[in-house]
Amino acid sequence: MENKKLNILLLNALDIYGGGEFFVYQFANLLKSRGHKVWVSCRNDNLIYDRCIAEGIDVFPVDYPEHSGKNNVWKISKQLSRFIKENNIDIVHSNTNYDRTAGAFAAKFAKIPHVTTNHSFHSISHNLTHWYRNKFLINHFIVDGQCTKDLLINEDHIDAKKITLIHLGLDPEQNKKDPETRKRIRAEFDVKDDEILIGNVARMVPFKGQEYLIRAYPEVMKAFPKSRLMVVGDGELSDMLHKLAGELGISERVIFPGFRKEIKSMYSAFDIYAHTSVEGGGETFPYAMLHALAQELPMVITRVGDMPAMVTEGVSGFVLEDKDVKGISGKLMLLCSDEKLRKEMGRKSFELMMQKFTVDIMTGNIENVYYKVIDTNK
């Protein structure tokens, strides 16, 4: 079975585009390149749909409800089940709460196995339907953080034997630092060659913790007037973060580019990467940090989820407690003060990625789960 090429249906029901959606799009491409037949089922108004079309990945658009509500779950399950049967799908792989339920029942109706990836540090058992789904309709759970595995075992009472920890990965060749891109992005935002650019890329929502990075920056700016801070993204806290920068008197040194479709290009402009997420929002293993590793950036991060797995303390960056404004500013100033340290830590970031977090490692591990589950389900 291990060398058999599979027909795979990947599901993502969300109406936003974030790390989980990037995972589905990237993973579909990877599976396709390895000879599998892949379809992605998603909303047709999500960026993931456009990217799949552009890459020649087959899509099965479904009118999933906004905000992952319960609307039409049975109707959509039957719709998915028909598609599964018509296309001889071998395995269904869900990725969000709504499609986890719809996909589980669809796979059951079609009599094929179903695996799911939980991309956030949250319980997935909120009602009786979830309990039934988790216990009887999901053949295997994939998590991208040890913290999530522990949560599923301890809070959701899922058998540890049904859970596999597989860290996310990136293609180092497609995400490496590019000098020309660096010049272009820095020129676009008038960042001078001799300025040190601290970057952050994330949705502007409470658990991403950009507030604490912005609060840490005035001390950095005071000590290093030639530093800049760029906070890339959009979301419900956008206005608040802009206002906070104004209140702190740092607006002229803080850049807010908004949402960027080609996010990976932004990292080439950075000299330091900071990711200051806070506990309680479900942060596990953000792709943003993988992009920073791929582009050889030293990192200042918080001890949230499995984020510390991507930083070797004191070697490739620094790990602090969440909301530690003083600590964040202190480590950023240390990195601003020492170009040699920045470059050495950046090299160590890239080495860590190559050892643990490439797409080949990730995809091979998930394929092994597929083959194991299909064999067991015969």
Protein Blocks (a to p, Z undefined) as FASTA:
>chain_A
ZZpccddddddfbfbdcfklmmmmmmmmmmmmnopacdddddfkbfklmmmmmnopacdd
dfddehhiaehklmmmmmmmmmmmmnopabdcdfbfklmmmmmmmmmmnopacddddfbd
cdfbfbfklmmmmmmmpmbdcdfbfklmmmmmmmnopafklpccddddddfklmgccfkl
mmmmmmmnopafkbccddddddddfklommmmmmmmmmmmmmmmmbccddedddjklmmm
mmmmmmnopmmmpccebjafklmlmmmmpmbdcdfbdehiopabdfklmmmmmnopacdd
ddehjllmmpcehkloccddehilklmmmmmmmmmmmmklmmmmmmmmmmmmmmmmcfkl
mmmmmmmmmmmmmmmmZZ
